[in-house]
C-alpha cells in the first residue's frame, strides 16, 4: 500500500531530515529553540504542520485513496464512512484517529473534524516491523508544534507519557513503554485493529482534554525492551507519575488521601529523616506495619537511600519478629503505630522512640536505632542492588531472607500491570499484605507503576471488602482463594446481594485454586476469576492468565514474558511433554539469593540461573501450566502418588467446607496416610463421616483421607496461605 497523502508534503523538510538520520535517531533531535512553552498557558489551536494545509482537491484524493485501501477486519472506506463507524462523541469538536494494519504495513490516519469539514493531517504507511515506535516517530514533529516538553518526552523514548500533557492533544498513546505500558486511557477496542474513544468522564480530571487513541493489537510484551525502560530504583515510581499527574490520588487509607505529588514529597522527607538517624546505603531498615500510607512512604524512603527494606507484618509474634531482626541485623526498626495495634505493642516491647511528625501527615510511627550493624555493598545497577529483603512465610518450615533486586520487583510490577491492563483510572483494593511479595510487587508496585490509586486495607474483613466493592469505586481486587471463599460465605450468611458496579478484574493467587471455588466466584461476581502462580524467590510472579485470555480451567496460565521454564525429573533432566516434573524457572524475576545463606542459594539456583521451585507442574499443549503440588508435600500411598491439591479440591466442593488442607502422616512399611483438616462454615452440620462419604465417588480409594479433622480456623499466614507445618505439629 502506498501513502494516500505524501508524508513529505505534510511534514516538510524536517521530516525528510529525520528520515535521512534513521528512525530511532530521530528521537535525539532537539525541540525547536523558538518554541517557548508555558504548560499553564499553551493556547488551544489547531495542528499546523509546517504551515501546510491540505487543499480541497487533496482531501478528495485522500478520500479516494482510503476507499481503495485493502484493510483487514476494519470497516473503513471513505471519510464520510469513517464518520459513521466511530462513536459520535469521538467526532464533534475533537480529532479522530484510525489505525489499521495488514501483514506487512501499519497505517495511521489522523483527521480533524470541525463543522462537518474533514481535514487529513497525517496519513503515513509504515513498515509493520517498526511498530508503535515508528508511529510516534511520525508524530513527534506534529507534537513539537504543540508542546515542546511532550515532544522531548517522546524523543527520550517515553512513548506512553503523552497523555500527561493536557494541552498537547496528541492522539496516540501506544506501546509498552515507560509507566503507561498498556494504552490504558482507551475504553474499548475493536478486534485489536482500531481504538478510537473519548476517555471516560471520570478520568478527564486527570488527563484534561487529551483525546487518546491506542494501537494495541494484543501483541506480546517485549521483555527486553521493557527492561530497558525500567528505572534503576523502585523509589523513582511516585515522582515519575507526579511529574505528569501531580494531583492524581495515589493512596487512600481510612479517608486520608495522598496524591502522587504528596507521596513523592513525603518519600523525600522520610529519606532525609532516615539519613539523619544514621541509615546508610546497604543498611537494612525493618518496617513493622500493616498496610498503610506510612509503610509505603518508609519503604520508598529506605530504598531511596539504597538501604534494604524489610517489610514485616506487625501481626507476627514477638519471637518471629525477633528472629528476623537477629538474622537481618537492621540498622533501624520502624514501627507504624498509627494504624496497627500490634505494631504499637512491638514498639512498646522494644522501647521505641516516637518519630516527630512530618509536615505532611502520613500517620504515627516510632523507631529504634540498632548499634553495631554492618552495611552491605551498594550496586549502581538496579539488577544487582537489593531493594527488599523478604522473609518467606515458612508454610513448610523455617523462613528464609530472600534478596530481591530493584529490577526483580520493577519487572514483575510492570508485567503484571500490563497483563492486567491497569489504568490511572483504576482503584485497586490492596488488602494482600505489602509485607508479602505478592502484595508488594504485584499489587502495590504494579499499581503505582501504572499511576493507579491504591485503596489500602490493613486486614482482610469480608464486610469491609463488600462495602469497598459496592461504594468506593474499586475496579481491581486481587486475593488468595480463601478471601474469595470467605467473601462468598459472608454474602450468603448475611443475605447481602452482590454489588460491585465498577469491578472489572478479579484475581486469585498465593494458593491453589480449585474448580468449584472458581465456578462459584465467577457466578457471583459475573467476571472471570483469573489465576496465577509464583513464589517469593521469583518476585513472585512466574505465570498468570492475562486479562484478555481468561481460562475455564484452573491452569495458572503461561509463563509471563521474559521468563523461561523447564519441567525436570529428580536428576535434572527434562521430562516428556505433558508429564509432571519439578518446575525450574529462569528470568529477570529470579532472586539475587538467600541472605547469609550461600549454601541454600546454590541448592535453589543452578549455575546457569535456573531457580528450582520445588513445585510439581505440567504444561498443556497451549503452553499453560497446571501446578500439581509441592514435591515435599507429595504423599506416597500404596505405591501411588497422591497430590494434596486433588484431595483438597474434592473436599472444598462440599457446601459446608470453607477451605481444607491435606498432609501426609508416616505409616507402616514406608507408606503414608492421607490426613485432612477442614474449616467449616458457621453453623455447618457436616461430620467426619459425612465428609468421608462425600469423597467416595470423587476420589480413588488410595486418595481418600483416613482422618478428617475440623478446626475453627486453619492456621494461616497473613496472606491467607495455610501453614501446613503447624498442622503437622498437631498430629
ROLOTOR-144549 format. One record per residue (C-alpha): residue in one letter; x, y, z. Coordinates in steps of 0.2 Angstrom, whole numbers, plus 5000, padded with zeros to 4 digits. Layout:
AXYZ
...
//
This chain:
X500050005000
X500650174996
X500350335006
X498750415001
X499550585006
X501350615003
X502050625021
X503550735014
X502250865009
X501450865026
X503050875036
X504150975025
X506050975026
X506150925044
X505350755042
X506550725027
X507950775038
X507350655051
X507250515039
X508950545032
X509550515050
X508550355053
X507050315063
X507750285081
X509050435079
X507550545076
X507150545095
X508850635098
X508350795088
X508150935099
X506551035101
X506451195090
X507351335100
X505951455095
X504651355104
X504451435122
X503151335132
X502251385147
X501251225152
X499951335160
X499651455146
X499851345130
X498551415118
X497251295111
X497551305092
X497351185078
X498851075072
X499851165059
X501151055051
X502551175045
X501151295040
X500451175027
X498651155024
X497851025013
X496851094998
X495151034995
X495650934980
X496950844990
X495650805003
X494650724989
X496150624983
X496450565001
X494650505002
X494850414986
X496450334991
X495650275008
X494250194999
X495450084989
X496550035004
X496449845007
X496149845026
X495849695036
X494549675049
X494049855049
X492649945041
X493550095034
X493150165017
X493050355014
X493050495026
X491150505027
X491050315031
X492350335044
X491250465052
X489850335053
X490950205060
X491750295075
X490650345090
X489850515089
X490750585104
X492450545096
X492050665082
X491250835087
X492550965091
X493850835093
X495050755081
X494950565077
X496250435073
X496150275064
X497550145065
X497449995053
X498649855048
X498949715037
X500349585037
X501649705031
X501249885035
X500549985049
X499450135044
X499050295053
X497650415048
X497350575058
X495850685054
X495250845061
X493350865061
X492651045063
X490951105057
X490750945045
X492450995037
X493650845037
X495550885035
X496850745034
X498350795044
X499350635043
X499250485033
X500850385034
X501050205029
X502550125039
X503349955038
X502449845051
X504149795059
X504349965065
X502849955076
X502250085088
X503950175090
X503950215071
X502150285073
X502650405086
X504150445076
X502950525063
X502050625076
X503550695085
X503650845073
X501750875075
X501950875094
X503350995094
X502251125086
X501051105101
X502151065116
X504051055116
X504050975133
X502950825127
X504050815112
X505650795122
X504750655132
X504450565115
X506250595110
X506850515126
X505950365122
X504550385134
X503150345122
X501750325134
X501950495143
X501050595130
X499350585140
X500150685154
X500050845144
X498350905144
X498551035131
X499550935119
X498050845112
X499150725103
X498050575098
X499150425100
X499650335116
X500350165112
X501650045115
X502349955130
X503450095136
X503850185152
X502450195165
X501050195153
X501350025145
X499549975142
X498750115132
X497750125147
X496750285143
X495750195130
X494050125135
X493750005121
X494549905107
X493849835091
X494649665087
X496349735090
X496349845075
X495650015079
X495450105095
X494550275095
X493750335110
X493550485121
X494250455139
X492950415152
X492250565160
X492850525177
X494650525171
X494550695162
X495150775178
X496750685176
X497050695158
X496250865154
X495550875136
X496850745129
X496050635116
X496950465116
X496950335103
X497850165105
X498650045093
X498649895104
X498349735094
X498649625109
X500449605104
X501649505116
X502649605128
X504449635123
X505349595139
X507049655133
X506349825128
X505349835144
X506949815154
X507749955145
X506350075151
X506350025169
X507150155182
X508550095192
X507650115209
X505950075214
X505850245224
X505850335207
X503950275204
X503050415214
X504050555206
X503850485189
X501950495190
X501950655199
X502950735185
X501350715174
X499950695186
X500350785202
X498650795209
X498050615205
X497750515221
X499050385224
X498550315241
X496950305251
X496950255269
X495350275280
X494850435272
X496650505271
X497250535253
X498950565246
X499250625229
X500750575219
X501550745221
X501250725240
X501850555240
X503450605231
X503750745244
X503450635258
X504650505252
X506050635251
X505650705268
X505650525276
X507350485267
X508150645275
X507450585292
X508150415290
X509850485284
X509850595300
X509550445310
X511150365303
X510450255289
X511750225275
X511650135259
X511749955261
X511049965279
X509449865282
X507849955288
X506549845296
X504749915294
X503549835306
X501749885299
X500149835292
X499649905275
X499650095277
X500250255269
X501750275282
X502350095277
X502450135259
X503250305262
X504550225273
X504850085260
X505250205247
X506250315258
X507350175263
X507650115246
X507950305241
X509550295252
X510050125244
X509550035261
X508749865260
X506949875266
X506249735277
X504449755277
X503749645291
X502049615296
X501549685313
X500449535316
X501949415318
X502349355335
X503749435346
X504849285343
X504549285324
X505049475323
X506549455334
X507149305324
X507049415308
X507949555317
X509349445323
X509649375306
X509549535296
X510349655309
X509449805303
X510149975307
X508450045311
X506749975315
X505250075311
X503550035319
X502050105310
X500950135326
X499650245320
X498650105310
X499249945319
X498949905337
X500149755335
X501549875329
X501249985344
X501449835355
X503049785347
X503649965348
X503249975367
X504149805369
X505749865361
X505650045369
X505550135353
X505550325351
X504050415344
X504550505327
X504250685326
X502850715313
X503250775295
X502550925288
X501450815278
X500450695290
X500750515285
X500250435301
X501150405318
X502750295318
X504150265330
X505950185329
X507450115337
X509150135330
X510249975332
X512149995335
X513549885328
X512749845311
X513749825295
X513149905279
X513249795263
X514049855247
X512949965236
X512749925217
X512450065204
X511349955193
X509649905199
X509849725193
X511249705206
X510649815221
X509549735234
X507949835236
X506949725248
X507449585260
X505849475260
X505649335273
X504649185267
X503149145276
X503848975281
X502248875276
X503348715276
X504748765288
X505948905294
X505849065285
X507249125274
X507849305269
X507549325250
X508549465242
X507549545228
X508349675217
X507549835211
X507449765194
X506649605201
X505249705208
X505049835194
X505049695181
X503649605189
X502749765193
X502749815175
X502249655168
X500849615180
X500249795177
X500249775158
X499449605159
X498049675170
X497849825159
X498049935175
X497550115171
X497750285181
X495850275182
X495950115192
X495650095211
X496549945217
X495949865233
X497649825242
X497249705257
X498649575252
X499949625265
X501349735257
X502549635269
X502249485257
X503049495240
X501349465231
X500649625239
X502249715237
X502749685219
X501149645210
X499849745220
X500749895227
X502149925215
X501149865200
X499849995204
X500950135207
X501950095191
X500350115181
X499850285190
X498350195198
X497550235215
X497850105230
X496450085242
X497450025257
X496649895269
X497749845284
X496749675287
X495549565277
X493749585283
X492349525271
X491249665277
X492549795273
X492849725256
X491049715252
X490749895256
X492349945246
X491749855231
X489949925232
X490350105237
X492150155234
X492350135216
X493549985217
X493949915200
X495349785204
X495349655218
X496749535220
X496749405234
X497049225239
X495749095236
X495249095255
X494749285253
X493649245239
X492849095248
X492549205264
X491849345255
X490549225246
X490149145263
X489949315271
X488749375257
X487749205260
X487649215279
X487149395280
X485949395265
X486949535255
X486649555237
X488249565226
X488549745221
X490249795213
X489749925200
X491549965195
X492449805197
X493249745181
X494649625186
X494749495200
X496249385203
X496749235213
X498549185218
X499649135233
X498748965235
X498048835223
X496348875216
X495048735214
X493748725201
X492248735212
X492848895220
X493248975203
X491448925197
X490648995212
X491649155212
X491349185193
X489449155195
X489349285210
X490549415203
X489949405185
X491849415179
X493149285175
X494249245190
X496049255184
X497349145191
X499249145193
X500749065201
X502349125209
X503449115224
X504449245235
X506049185226
X505349245209
X504749415215
X503449325215
X502649305198
X503049165186
X501449135177
X499749215176
X498249225165
X498149395155
X496549495157
X496149465138
X496449275140
X495349205154
X495349015156
X493948895160
X495148785169
X496148815185
X497848825175
X498948965181
X499249025163
X500849035153
X502449105159
X502549285159
X503549375145
X505449355148
X505349205159
X505849035154
X505348875162
X505848685162
X504948535169
X506348425177
X506548245184
X507448215200
X509148215191
X508848375182
X508348305165
X506848375156
X505348265157
X504248215142
X503048355136
X501448345146
X502248245160
X502348315178
X504048375183
X504848495195
X504648675189
X506348765185
X506248955181
X507449075174
X507249265170
X507349445177
X506149395191
X507349275199
X508049325216
X509849385220
X509949245233
X509649205251
X510449325263
X511849255273
X511549085266
X512649045251
X512348855253
X510448875252
X510648995237
X511748865227
X510448725231
X509048835225
X509848915209
X510948825197
X512548895190
X511548945174
X510249045183
X508848915185
X507848935200
X507248765207
X505448795213
X505148635222
X503448635214
X502748495203
X501948555187
X501548515169
X501248615153
X499748595142
X499848595123
X499448785123
X500948815135
X499848855150
X500448775166
X499548675179
X500348665197
X500048495204
X500848525221
X502448545231
X503748405229
X504048405248
X502148385250
X501948235239
X501148095248
X501547915244
X500147795247
X500147615242
X501447655229
X500447785221
X500747975221
X499448075230
X499448265227
X498648355241
X497848485229
X496748345222
X496048295239
X495848475244
X494848515228
X493648375232
X493448425250
X493248615245
X491748565234
X490748515249
X489448655253
X489948665272
X491848675269
X492648845268
X494448785265
X495448625268
X497248575269
X497948395266
X499548325273
X500448155274
X500748055290
X502047925291
X501347745292
X501947565291
X503147505278
X503647675271
X501847715267
X500947875271
X499147915277
X498148055270
X497648175283
X496448315280
X496048475290
X494448575286
X493748745291
X491848735291
X490648875288
X489748945303
X488348835309
X488848695297
X488248515301
X489448415291
X490348275302
X491948175298
X490848035292
X489848155280
X491448215273
X492248045270
X490647995261
X490748145251
X492448095245
X491847925239
X491547935220
X492548095219
X494248015224
X495147845221
X495247745237
X497047775239
X496747965239
X495347965252
X495848045269
X495947915283
X495648055295
X494748225293
X494848355307
X493848505308
X494648665315
X493848835319
X495148915308
X496548845298
X498248915304
X498749045290
X500049175286
X499549355285
X499249325266
X497949185270
X499049045264
X498848895276
X500348855286
X500548665284
X501948645296
X500848695310
X499648565305
X500948435305
X501348485323
X499548435328
X499748255323
//
